[in-house]
Amino acid sequence: MEGLFQPLHLILILIIVLIIFGPGRLPEIGAGLGKSIRNFKKAMNEKDEPQEEAKSETKAVEQKDEKKDEQKDEKKD
């Protein structure tokens, strides 16, 4: 055994996948896998700007939550 990705192993894996999912679902599975890999690569190549935007959005949500808590406390009094 030299490696997992020998042609016989790949054929065996393909047969098992065909049995489990059926031939009709294979294109859907392949498309979903391709999209997920593309999105992962895109996310890895993006700059840090989206992270900064997410932090500012998180702060805004936290401020709204604090205001709601304050309003609840005022209603209780």
Secondary structure, 3 states (H helix, E strand, C coil): CCCCCCHHHHHHHHHHHHHHHCCCCHHHHHHHHHHHHHHHHHHHHCCCHHHHHHHHHHHHHHHHHHHHHHHHHHHHC
